[in-house]
Structure formats: C-alpha cells, structure tokens
C-alpha cells in the first residue's frame, strides 16, 4: 500500500476531562510502523485514540499529522474525523447491518475512488474474508466481523490506521488467528498504525514504537525494546517490563517440538508453533521469567542460559524485590529478583552473570 511518506508522524498535545479522569497527553509518533498505546484499564488509552481521531471534541490543544494541522484550538482549527482520512477499527466491529460483507468492503473502497495501489483481492485473501463476501454481517462471528472491519478500514485508503483493542472481545482461537493476520500486515504496511491494547504479548508482537499510559498521562514513549527495559516505570506497569528481542529461527527439533532462535545476545530454545527455519521472529522475555546465576547450569530444567553483564539495579514495586538491567552482547534484558538474591550473588554493575530463562515462559 504505497503512500507519500510525511517527514513527521502524528503529534498531539491535548488536555481534557472524562468523568473522574483528567487526561493530559503529549505525543510524538513516527511516520511509519506500528505504535502501541499500552497501559492498565482506565489509563485513558481509548480516550486518547478518540481524541487523536477527532471524536473527543472536549479535548483541547493541537493535533497534526505530517504537515497537516487537524486541530489547533488557539487558531480555531478543527478538522472533523470524516475528513482526516483515518481507518478506525473499534473494539466491536461497527459494520453496516443492511449490507453484505462485500457491500461493506466496497463502500469505503468506492468512496476512496477505487485507488489502483490498494490490492483489494490480496487484502481479502490475506484476512481470509473471501468465503464471507456474500454473507450478511448479522450472521458473522466476532472474529469474522473484526476481519471484515479491518479490511474495510484498509480499503478506505487511510493515511493513518487506528485500532482500539480489536482482539479484546474474541475467544482465544479467533484472537490467535487474527493476531497472525495483523503480524503479516505489520510486515508490509506502509501507512502508520496506532494500536491500543492492554495485552503486553500483543504489543510485543505488533509494535515498533511504544507509548505507556497511566492515569491519563503518558509516562514513557520510545522504541519498543528501549521503553520496556526502563527501570523507572510506575508500579501499574510493573508486569509489562521485560525485553522484546528479534531473531532468526535457525533450528527445529521435531522430537521435542522446539525451535532455536538466534539473536544478538545468543541463542534461545522456544516452543514450536508453526515457524520455519529462516523466519524472523519476535520473542518477549518477561522480567519475572529471568533467573540469575553466577555460572551456567547445564543440569537445570531451564533450557536457556544467556551470558550477561549487570548494567544497573533499581527498586521494584515491592520492597523485597529489585529490577536488574542486563546487557547481553548489546541486547538489554531485565530480571526481577529479590534483594536477598542480589546480595547473596554479590551483584553489582559490571558483574558477569548468566540469565536463565525457561523455554515454556517464551511460548505465549
């Protein structure tokens, strides 16, 4: 889906109140790739997305995309949502109930002038929608409705895609299948996407850039890996901290149903799903899933030993625990351990350690 890339992405500085929640956000999103808005329930993620789209008129401030100003209250500028060339997918697919699936898809496609660069048939097949084309939307499952909503958004020729927790209402099988579709889309998409989620595993698989929100505010933003390995995130985000690494599948053990992933910091064994040797793959290593030792332990049930150097230590959200930032040949990892373990292992910045990770912890 080729598009003329703007030198800047989406910039938003907005403040407003929604019920008891006071929101005040300052965002600078890149012009390409996928940005995730992540945080606990009630953090203001959906409200932020709606405000960027022009659907939260109470939000005051300034929003621009590339060189185009969508909102600037100081100059009484406000471009309504339908004129912002957005593709918006809600938590519940908002399809036209009086139209067939094909009619829903063609509506946005026709309004966009049937642009030649949009590969309509390819998108329909990529999301598995072709068998549904003649069906009425009332008879579709939740996963099928979301597939149709995503293709419809793409066929509207948007400059920006906004996804508001599109998988949250789906069962595990439908969520897994649609997440695979989104991963393939992420690999080829030329327009930027903003994706709201409360699932850190979804974020790890789809995002390039990450915005962390808590209590209506942006508490951190930056590249996915750098942001999730910070030591200064607030307690509500403690469960999300960890590393997201990317590597290449270099081996497959058919007997034990494991794959071997080569990444910057070494090699990892992971449970096999349907990967192929040579495939690029992302893997999330949660801080709670890392154990530190002074030497490798080949007799351990943990299959993965990663040689690291201690970079820094910071308080965790419980006084008995701490976060240890590790450098594995230039790849940052995090370990959440007790302070007793920190002292027992005589850990300090610069100390060499081995990070042990169970393969089963990497299979989500």
SENUDREN-419637 format. One record per residue (C-alpha): residue number from 1; x, y, z. Coordinates in Angstrom, 1 decimal, padded with zeros to 4 digits, m for minus. Each point is the difference from the previous one (the first is absolute). Layout:
N
(node NUM, (X, Y, Z))
...
# end
This chain:
364
(node 1, (000.0, 000.0, 000.0))
(node 2, (002.3, 002.8, m001.2))
(node 3, (m000.5, 003.5, 001.4))
(node 4, (002.0, 003.2, 000.0))
(node 5, (001.8, 000.0, 003.3))
(node 6, (m000.2, 003.1, 002.1))
(node 7, (003.3, 001.1, 001.7))
(node 8, (m002.0, 000.0, 003.3))
(node 9, (m002.6, m002.2, 001.4))
(node 10, (m002.8, 000.8, 002.4))
(node 11, (000.6, 002.7, 002.6))
(node 12, (m002.7, 000.5, 002.7))
(node 13, (000.0, 002.3, 003.0))
(node 14, (m003.4, m000.2, 001.6))
(node 15, (m001.7, 000.4, 003.4))
(node 16, (m003.5, m000.8, 001.1))
(node 17, (m002.1, m001.7, 002.7))
(node 18, (m002.1, m003.1, m000.4))
(node 19, (m001.9, m000.8, 003.1))
(node 20, (002.4, m000.2, 002.9))
(node 21, (003.0, m000.4, m002.3))
(node 22, (002.0, 003.1, m000.9))
(node 23, (001.9, m000.6, m003.2))
(node 24, (003.1, 001.9, m001.1))
(node 25, (002.0, m001.6, m002.8))
(node 26, (003.0, 001.1, m002.1))
(node 27, (000.8, m002.4, m002.8))
(node 28, (002.4, 000.0, m002.9))
(node 29, (m000.5, m003.2, m002.1))
(node 30, (002.2, m001.1, m002.9))
(node 31, (m001.3, 000.2, m003.6))
(node 32, (000.5, m003.7, m000.6))
(node 33, (m000.6, m003.2, 001.8))
(node 34, (m002.3, m001.0, 002.8))
(node 35, (m000.4, 001.9, 003.2))
(node 36, (m001.6, m001.6, 003.0))
(node 37, (m001.9, 001.9, 002.8))
(node 38, (000.4, m002.3, 003.0))
(node 39, (m001.0, 000.3, 003.6))
(node 40, (m002.3, m001.3, 002.7))
(node 41, (m003.8, 000.2, m000.3))
(node 42, (m001.2, 003.6, 000.5))
(node 43, (003.3, 001.5, m001.0))
(node 44, (m001.7, 002.0, m002.8))
(node 45, (001.3, m001.9, m003.0))
(node 46, (m003.4, m000.1, m001.9))
(node 47, (m000.7, 003.6, 000.9))
(node 48, (003.4, 001.0, m001.3))
(node 49, (m000.6, m001.9, m003.3))
(node 50, (m003.5, 001.6, m000.4))
(node 51, (001.5, 003.5, 000.6))
(node 52, (002.7, m000.5, m002.6))
(node 53, (m002.8, m001.1, m002.5))
(node 54, (m002.1, 003.1, 000.7))
(node 55, (m002.7, m002.0, 001.8))
(node 56, (000.6, 001.6, 003.5))
(node 57, (m000.9, 003.6, m000.6))
(node 58, (000.5, 000.9, 003.6))
(node 59, (003.7, m000.5, m000.5))
(node 60, (001.7, 003.3, m000.3))
(node 61, (003.4, 000.6, m001.6))
(node 62, (001.8, m000.8, m003.2))
(node 63, (000.1, m003.0, m002.3))
(node 64, (002.0, m000.2, m003.3))
(node 65, (000.8, m002.8, m002.4))
(node 66, (003.0, 000.6, m002.1))
(node 67, (m000.3, 003.6, m001.3))
(node 68, (m003.8, 000.0, 000.4))
(node 69, (m001.5, 001.6, 003.2))
(node 70, (m003.2, m001.9, 001.0))
(node 71, (m000.6, 002.1, 003.2))
(node 72, (001.3, 003.2, 001.4))
(node 73, (m002.3, 001.6, 002.5))
(node 74, (002.2, 003.1, 000.3))
(node 75, (m000.9, 000.7, m003.7))
(node 76, (m003.5, m001.5, 000.0))
(node 77, (001.0, m002.8, m002.3))
(node 78, (m001.8, m003.3, 000.2))
(node 79, (m000.2, m002.6, m002.8))
(node 80, (m002.8, m002.5, 000.7))
(node 81, (000.8, m003.7, 000.2))
(node 82, (m001.6, m000.8, m003.4))
(node 83, (002.4, 002.4, m001.8))
(node 84, (003.2, m001.4, 001.6))
(node 85, (000.4, m003.1, m002.2))
(node 86, (000.0, m002.4, 002.9))
(node 87, (m000.6, m003.7, 000.1))
(node 88, (m001.6, m000.6, 003.4))
(node 89, (m000.6, m003.5, 001.4))
(node 90, (m002.0, m000.1, 003.3))
(node 91, (m000.1, m002.7, 002.7))
(node 92, (m003.4, m001.1, m001.5))
(node 93, (m000.1, 000.1, m003.8))
(node 94, (m002.4, 002.7, m001.1))
(node 95, (m001.1, m001.4, m003.3))
(node 96, (m003.0, 001.0, m002.1))
(node 97, (m002.6, m002.7, 001.0))
(node 98, (m002.1, 000.6, m003.2))
(node 99, (002.9, m000.8, m002.3))
(node 100, (001.8, m003.2, m000.8))
(node 101, (003.6, m000.5, 000.8))
(node 102, (000.9, 001.0, m003.6))
(node 103, (m002.2, 003.0, 000.3))
(node 104, (001.7, 001.1, 003.2))
(node 105, (003.4, m000.3, m001.7))
(node 106, (m001.0, 001.7, m003.1))
(node 107, (m001.5, 003.0, 001.8))
(node 108, (003.3, 001.4, 001.2))
(node 109, (001.9, m001.1, m003.2))
(node 110, (m002.4, 001.9, m002.2))
(node 111, (000.1, 003.1, 002.2))
(node 112, (003.8, m000.1, m000.3))
(node 113, (m000.3, m000.1, m003.8))
(node 114, (001.0, m003.6, m000.4))
(node 115, (003.7, 000.9, 000.2))
(node 116, (002.2, m002.3, m002.2))
(node 117, (002.7, m000.4, 002.6))
(node 118, (m002.4, m001.7, 002.4))
(node 119, (000.2, m003.8, m000.7))
(node 120, (m003.6, m000.8, 000.9))
(node 121, (000.1, m003.7, m000.9))
(node 122, (003.3, m000.5, 001.8))
(node 123, (m001.3, 001.6, 003.2))
(node 124, (m003.2, m002.0, m000.2))
(node 125, (002.0, m003.2, m000.2))
(node 126, (002.6, 001.1, 002.6))
(node 127, (m002.7, 000.3, 002.6))
(node 128, (m002.0, m003.0, m001.1))
(node 129, (m003.1, 002.0, m000.9))
(node 130, (m000.7, m001.5, m003.5))
(node 131, (m002.4, m002.8, 001.2))
(node 132, (m002.0, 002.7, 001.9))
(node 133, (m000.6, 002.5, m002.9))
(node 134, (m003.6, m001.0, m000.7))
(node 135, (m001.0, m000.3, 003.6))
(node 136, (m002.0, 002.5, 002.1))
(node 137, (002.0, 001.4, 002.9))
(node 138, (m002.7, m001.0, 002.5))
(node 139, (001.0, m003.6, m000.4))
(node 140, (003.8, 000.5, 000.5))
(node 141, (001.9, m001.0, 003.1))
(node 142, (001.9, 002.6, 002.0))
(node 143, (003.3, m001.0, m001.6))
(node 144, (m001.5, 000.1, m003.5))
(node 145, (m001.5, 003.4, 000.6))
(node 146, (003.4, 001.4, 001.1))
(node 147, (001.7, m001.4, m003.1))
(node 148, (m002.6, 001.8, m002.2))
(node 149, (000.4, 003.2, 002.0))
(node 150, (003.8, m000.1, m000.4))
(node 151, (m000.2, m000.6, m003.8))
(node 152, (m002.6, 002.8, m000.3))
(node 153, (002.2, 002.4, 001.9))
(node 154, (003.0, m000.8, m002.3))
(node 155, (m002.1, 000.3, m003.2))
(node 156, (m001.0, 003.5, 001.0))
(node 157, (003.6, 001.1, m001.0))
(node 158, (000.8, 001.5, 003.4))
(node 159, (003.0, 002.1, 000.8))
(node 160, (m000.1, m001.3, 003.6))
(node 161, (m001.5, m003.2, 001.5))
(node 162, (m001.4, 000.0, 003.5))
(node 163, (m000.8, m003.3, 001.7))
(node 164, (m001.8, 000.1, 003.4))
(node 165, (000.6, m003.4, 001.7))
(node 166, (m001.4, m001.9, m003.0))
(node 167, (000.7, m003.4, 001.5))
(node 168, (m001.3, 000.5, 003.5))
(node 169, (m003.5, m001.4, m000.5))
(node 170, (001.2, m003.1, m001.9))
(node 171, (000.5, m003.6, 001.2))
(node 172, (003.6, m001.4, 000.2))
(node 173, (m000.1, m001.7, m003.4))
(node 174, (m001.5, 003.0, m001.9))
(node 175, (002.5, 002.3, 001.8))
(node 176, (003.0, m002.1, m001.0))
(node 177, (m001.1, m000.3, m003.6))
(node 178, (m000.7, 003.8, m000.4))
(node 179, (003.3, 000.8, 001.8))
(node 180, (001.8, m002.0, m002.6))
(node 181, (m001.8, 002.1, m002.7))
(node 182, (001.1, 003.2, 001.7))
(node 183, (003.6, m001.2, 000.2))
(node 184, (000.1, m000.6, m003.7))
(node 185, (m001.7, 003.4, m000.6))
(node 186, (002.6, 001.6, 002.3))
(node 187, (002.8, m001.4, m002.2))
(node 188, (m001.3, 001.7, m003.2))
(node 189, (m002.0, 003.0, 001.1))
(node 190, (001.2, 003.3, m001.3))
(node 191, (m002.4, 002.3, 002.0))
(node 192, (000.5, 000.5, 003.7))
(node 193, (m002.2, m001.8, 002.5))
(node 194, (m000.9, 000.9, 003.6))
(node 195, (m001.1, m003.1, 001.9))
(node 196, (m001.7, 000.1, 003.5))
(node 197, (000.4, m003.1, 002.1))
(node 198, (000.2, m001.2, 003.6))
(node 199, (001.8, m003.2, m001.1))
(node 200, (003.7, 000.3, 000.2))
(node 201, (000.4, m003.1, m002.2))
(node 202, (m002.0, 001.6, m002.8))
(node 203, (002.1, 003.2, 000.4))
(node 204, (003.3, m002.1, m000.1))
(node 205, (m001.1, m001.6, m003.3))
(node 206, (m001.3, 003.0, m001.8))
(node 207, (001.6, 003.3, 001.2))
(node 208, (003.1, 001.8, m001.1))
(node 209, (m000.6, 003.1, 002.2))
(node 210, (m001.6, m000.1, 003.4))
(node 211, (m001.9, 002.6, 002.0))
(node 212, (m000.6, m001.0, 003.6))
(node 213, (m003.0, 001.7, 001.7))
(node 214, (m001.1, 000.1, 003.7))
(node 215, (m002.8, 002.1, 001.6))
(node 216, (m000.5, 002.1, m003.1))
(node 217, (003.6, 000.9, m000.6))
(node 218, (002.8, m001.2, m002.3))
(node 219, (002.7, m001.4, 002.4))
(node 220, (002.4, m001.2, m002.7))
(node 221, (000.3, m000.2, m003.8))
(node 222, (002.7, m001.3, m002.4))
(node 223, (001.1, m003.1, m001.8))
(node 224, (m001.7, m003.2, 001.3))
(node 225, (003.2, m001.6, 001.4))
(node 226, (001.5, 003.1, 001.6))
(node 227, (m003.3, 000.9, 001.7))
(node 228, (m000.8, m003.4, 001.4))
(node 229, (003.5, m000.3, 001.5))
(node 230, (m000.1, 003.3, 001.9))
(node 231, (000.5, m000.2, 003.8))
(node 232, (m002.2, 003.0, 000.8))
(node 233, (m003.5, m001.1, m001.0))
(node 234, (m002.9, 000.5, 002.5))
(node 235, (m001.4, m003.0, 002.0))
(node 236, (m003.1, m000.5, m002.1))
(node 237, (002.3, m000.9, m002.9))
(node 238, (002.2, m002.3, 001.9))
(node 239, (m001.4, m003.2, m001.6))
(node 240, (000.9, 001.3, m003.4))
(node 241, (003.7, 000.6, 000.5))
(node 242, (002.4, m002.4, m001.8))
(node 243, (001.8, m000.4, m003.3))
(node 244, (m001.4, m000.4, m003.5))
(node 245, (002.7, m001.6, m002.2))
(node 246, (m000.1, m000.7, m003.7))
(node 247, (002.0, m002.8, m001.6))
(node 248, (000.1, m002.7, m002.7))
(node 249, (m001.2, m003.6, 000.3))
(node 250, (003.1, m002.1, m000.6))
(node 251, (m001.1, m003.4, 001.2))
(node 252, (m003.0, m002.3, 000.5))
(node 253, (m000.1, m003.0, 002.4))
(node 254, (m002.8, m002.1, m001.3))
(node 255, (000.3, m002.5, 002.9))
(node 256, (m000.4, 002.5, 002.8))
(node 257, (m002.0, 002.5, m002.1))
(node 258, (002.4, 002.9, 000.7))
(node 259, (001.5, 002.6, m002.3))
(node 260, (003.4, 001.8, 000.5))
(node 261, (000.1, 003.7, m000.4))
(node 262, (003.2, 001.9, m000.7))
(node 263, (000.0, 003.6, 001.2))
(node 264, (002.6, 002.6, 000.8))
(node 265, (000.6, m001.2, 003.6))
(node 266, (000.3, m003.8, m000.8))
(node 267, (m002.5, m002.8, m000.7))
(node 268, (m003.3, m001.0, 001.6))
(node 269, (m002.2, m003.1, m000.1))
(node 270, (m003.7, 000.7, m000.4))
(node 271, (m003.1, m002.2, m000.4))
(node 272, (m000.7, m000.7, m003.7))
(node 273, (m003.3, 001.4, m001.3))
(node 274, (000.2, 000.1, m003.8))
(node 275, (003.3, 001.8, m000.6))
(node 276, (002.4, m000.8, m002.8))
(node 277, (003.8, 000.1, 000.0))
(node 278, (001.1, 003.3, m001.4))
(node 279, (m003.1, 001.9, 001.3))
(node 280, (000.4, 003.2, 002.0))
(node 281, (m001.7, m000.2, 003.3))
(node 282, (m000.6, 002.2, 003.1))
(node 283, (000.2, m001.4, 003.5))
(node 284, (m000.9, 001.7, 003.3))
(node 285, (002.0, m000.9, 003.1))
(node 286, (m001.9, 001.3, 003.1))
(node 287, (002.1, 001.2, 002.9))
(node 288, (m001.7, m002.5, 002.3))
(node 289, (001.1, m002.9, m002.3))
(node 290, (003.7, 000.7, 000.4))
(node 291, (002.1, m001.6, 002.7))
(node 292, (003.6, 001.1, 000.6))
(node 293, (002.9, m002.3, 000.8))
(node 294, (003.8, 000.4, 000.3))
(node 295, (000.7, m002.8, m002.5))
(node 296, (m002.0, m002.0, m002.6))
(node 297, (m001.9, m003.0, 001.3))
(node 298, (m000.3, m002.7, m002.7))
(node 299, (m001.9, m002.3, 002.4))
(node 300, (m002.8, 002.6, 000.5))
(node 301, (m003.5, m000.5, m001.4))
(node 302, (000.4, 003.5, m001.5))
(node 303, (001.2, m000.5, m003.5))
(node 304, (001.4, 003.4, m000.6))
(node 305, (003.2, 001.5, 001.5))
(node 306, (000.9, 003.5, m001.3))
(node 307, (003.3, 001.6, 000.9))
(node 308, (m000.5, 003.5, 001.3))
(node 309, (001.5, 002.9, 001.8))
(node 310, (m001.8, 001.9, 002.8))
(node 311, (m000.7, 003.6, m001.1))
(node 312, (m002.1, 001.5, 002.8))
(node 313, (m002.4, m000.8, 002.8))
(node 314, (m003.2, 001.8, 001.1))
(node 315, (m002.8, m000.5, 002.5))
(node 316, (m002.9, m002.1, m001.1))
(node 317, (m003.6, 000.7, 001.1))
(node 318, (000.4, m002.3, 003.1))
(node 319, (002.7, 000.8, 002.6))
(node 320, (001.3, m003.6, 000.0))
(node 321, (000.8, 000.1, m003.8))
(node 322, (002.1, 001.9, m002.5))
(node 323, (000.4, 000.3, m003.7))
(node 324, (003.4, m000.8, m001.5))
(node 325, (000.8, 001.3, m003.5))
(node 326, (002.3, m002.2, m002.0))
(node 327, (002.1, 000.3, m003.1))
(node 328, (000.2, m003.1, m002.2))
(node 329, (002.4, 000.9, m002.7))
(node 330, (m001.8, 003.3, m000.6))
(node 331, (m003.5, m001.3, 000.6))
(node 332, (m001.7, 001.2, 003.1))
(node 333, (m001.8, m002.4, 002.3))
(node 334, (m001.7, 000.4, 003.4))
(node 335, (m000.2, m002.3, 003.0))
(node 336, (m002.3, 000.4, 002.9))
(node 337, (001.6, m001.6, 003.1))
(node 338, (000.0, 000.3, 003.8))
(node 339, (002.4, 002.3, 001.7))
(node 340, (001.2, m003.0, 001.9))
(node 341, (001.1, m001.6, m003.3))
(node 342, (001.7, 003.3, m001.0))
(node 343, (002.1, 000.0, 003.2))
(node 344, (000.5, m003.8, 000.0))
(node 345, (001.5, 000.0, m003.5))
(node 346, (002.0, 003.2, 000.8))
(node 347, (m001.4, 001.7, m003.1))
(node 348, (001.2, 003.4, m001.1))
(node 349, (000.2, 002.0, m003.2))
(node 350, (002.6, m001.6, m002.2))
(node 351, (m000.3, m003.5, 001.5))
(node 352, (m000.3, m002.9, m002.4))
(node 353, (m003.1, m002.3, 000.5))
(node 354, (m002.0, m002.5, m001.8))
(node 355, (m003.7, 000.6, m000.7))
(node 356, (m002.0, m003.2, 000.1))
(node 357, (m003.4, m000.1, m001.9))
(node 358, (m002.4, m002.9, m000.2))
(node 359, (m001.0, m000.8, m003.5))
(node 360, (m003.6, m000.4, 001.1))
(node 361, (m000.1, 003.6, 001.1))
(node 362, (000.6, 001.0, m003.6))
(node 363, (m002.9, m001.8, m001.6))
(node 364, (m002.7, 002.6, 000.4))
# end
